[in-house]
């Protein structure tokens, strides 16, 4: 999509750092922000895919904005601190988009403990490390924007996501607490809750989904990464704290807040009907 004038007005000339920006939602967000004229710092762990993403974005007319790439493991606290002290380009980061993350669903008793550690480190701790390194500068300047890409599973836990849901719930709680601290200093905080999204990560995620998980998800069609990115960028430009991506997500948000017992009862029914006979 082409950005609207008010989106361009918010992002043009601002420096935006996006994690997980070599594919999926992160790459599509970077693509849209590039069209808005934002100075971009792309961050991802896989340097080869990162270089490919940078090359594809370089072809976009961006009002002369800068485009840098930084290969970084955001779960390495010392590496994050060192990287922030030596970021490419000469501009301070105005907008931080913590997008990096992944999901591996499965039955709780089958998932290794190491997966819980790694998912929490990648999905939550990495976002916290970067925020810890960059927010003080925003506070000192009296302006800035910190965004977290959570998940619809960060609003309502479902079957099979005992490792993933806690990491996304943690982002939500962290963002809510952080908002109160930094708002008086001119810093905005936002959280986005994408539903299932058609990305390479989602393809891998689908490979290990239990039948019960699929039953709870129903027939909902995955959103495109481009559509989610558009909702995210639009929400950021509007300075929203709570960003939902489609009508189904808004409905789910309302239901879990107003009728939690009903939602749990419906999901329990889905689980009973879908449970494989060999699971005890």
N, C-alpha and C positions, 0 to 999 in steps of 0.2 A: 504494500500500500504506500501511497505518497503521504507524507506527514502534512497535517494541517498547519496553517500559519501560526497558530498559537503554540503548537508543539515545537515548531522551529524557533519561535520566540523564546521559549523556555530553555532549550538546549543549545542553540547556536552560540559558539564561542566558549561553552563550558567544557571542562575536562571531566570525562566520565571513565571510570575504571570498572570493567565488567569481568567477573570471574566465570569460568566455564564457557568462554566465548568462542570456542573453536568448532562448535556444532550446536544443533538444536535451538532451544529458546535463546540461549546466550548469543549465538551467531546471528539469529534473526533480529534480536534486539539491537545488536551492534550495527546491523545493516540499516535499520530504521533510523538509529541515532546518527549514523554517518550522513544520511540524507538530510537530517536536521542541522548538519553543520557542527556537530559536537566533536571536540578533540577526544580521541579514543585511546585508551590503554587496554589492550586485550590481554587477558590473563588466563592461562590454562596450563595443565601439566604436560600434555602431549605436544612436544615442540613441533613435530612434523605436521600435525593437523592444524596447529596454531599458525604456522607459516602459510599453509594453504588458505586459511581463513583470512589472514592479513592480505594476501595477494588478491583474493576475490573482493575484498572491501576497498582495496586501493583503486579499483576501477570505477568506483562510484564518485560522481561529482559531489564534493562536500564543502563548497565555499572556501576551499583552501585550508581546511582543518587538518590538524596533525593526526597521524595514525601510527601507534607504536604497539609492539607485542612483547610480552614478558612471560617466559616459561617459568612457572613457579608451582611448587607443591604447597598449597595453602595450609596443609595440616602440619607443616614444619614451622613451629613458632619462630625460631631463630631466623629461618630463611625469609619469613614474612617481614620481620623487623628490618633485616638487612635490605630487602627489596624496596620497602617503603622509603628507606633512607636514601635510596639511589634510583628512584623511578625515572624511566626515560622521559625526555621532554623537560621543559622548564616551568610548566604550569602546575600549581597545586591541584589536587583532586577536588572537584566541586561536587561530583555525584559518584557514590560508590554503590554498585549493584552486585550484591552477593547472590550469584546465581548458581555457582557450582554445586553439584550434588548428584546422587544416584540412589537407586532403590533395588534391593534384591528381596522379593517376597518369598514366603515359604512358611511351613509349619514351625512354630516356636521351638518345639522339641528337636527339630532337625537342623536348625540354623546354628552354626558354630559361634561361640562367644566372640571370636576375633572379628566376625562380621558386625556385631553390635558396636564394638570399639571403632572399627574403621568407618562405619556409616555415621556415627556421631561425630567423629573427628572431621570427616569431609563435609557433611551437611550442616553441622553447627559450629564446631570449634574453629574451623577455617574462617567462617564468616565473622566470628567473634574476634579472632586474631587481627584480621584486616580492619575491622571496625575500631578495635582498640588502638591500632596504629594510626588511623586516619582521622577519626572523630575529633581528637584534641585540636588538630589544626583547623578543622571546620569551626569548632567552638571559639577558638582564638580569633578567627576571621569574622565571626558573627554570621556565617552563612554556610550552607551545605545541605546535602540530601543523602541519606543512607537508605537503601532499599534491600529487602530480603525476599528472595523467591522461595516461598514455602511450598505448600501443596494443599489440595483439598483435604488430603489425609492429615494435614496439620490442623484442621478444624474438627475432623471426625475420624477416629481410628476405625479401620475395618479389618476384617479377617486377613491374616497373612502378612500384616505389616508391623509386627511387634518390634522389628529392628528399625524400620524406616520412620514410622509415625512419631516415635519419641524425638527423633532428631528434628522433625519439622514442627512439632509442638514446641520444642525448645526455641526455635527461631521466633515463633510467635510471642512467647513469653518474654524473651530477651528484647524484642522490638517494642513491646508495650511498655516495659520498664524503662528502656532507653529513651523512648519518646518523651516521657515526663522530665527526664533530666536535661535533654538538649533543646527542647522546644523554646525555653526562655532565652536561649543563646542564638536563636535564628536558624537552627538546624532542623530539617524535616526528616521524619522517619516514615517509611512505607513498607507494607508487607503484601505480597501478591500470592494468591492461592490458585495456581493452575490445576485444572482437572487432568485426566489422562491426556497426554499430548503426543502427537505423532513425531517422535524423535528417534535417533539411533539408540539412545538409552532405553526408551520405552520398548523397543523391539527386544532388547536383551531382557528387560524386566518381565515381559510377557512369557518368556521361556520357563520361568519357575513359579508362575502364579498357580496356587491351589484352585481346585474347582469351586470351592466355597467363595474365594475372592471374586472369581468371575461372576458368580451368582449375585453377590452383593453389588457388583458394579452394574449389573443389568445389561441393557442394550445401548448404553450411552456410547456415542461415537467420539473417538479421540479428536481433540481440536488440532489444528495445524500449528506448528511452532510459530509461523508467521502471524496467525491470529492472536495467539497468546502474547507475543511480543508487542503487537499493536495495542492490546489492552493494557499491558504493563506500562508502555511508554506514555499512553494517554493518561493513565492513572497518576503517573509520576508528574507529568506536566500540570495536572490538576491539583497536585499536592495532596492526594488522598492518602490516608493511612491504610485503609482496608481496601484492597483491590481484588475484586472477583472478576472472572474472565468470561462467563456466559450465563444465560438464564438458568441453566441447570445448577450451576454452582451457587447462584443467588438463592435458588429454591432450597438447596441442601443446607445452606447456611442458616436460613430462616427456620427450617424444620428442626435442625439439631439444637438451635437455641430455644425455640418455643415448645417443641414437642419431643424432647429427647427420649422419653419412654416409648413413644410410638415408633420412633426410628429404630431403637434397639429391638423392639418386638418384631418389626418387619425384617430386620437383618437376621435375627435368630431364626425366623421362619425360612429365610433363604439358605442359611447354613444347614438346617435340618434336611431340607430337600436335596441339597447338592452334595452332602457329605459322602465320600466314597465308602462302600461297605467294609473295606479292609482297614479303615482308620478306626482305632479304638480311643 
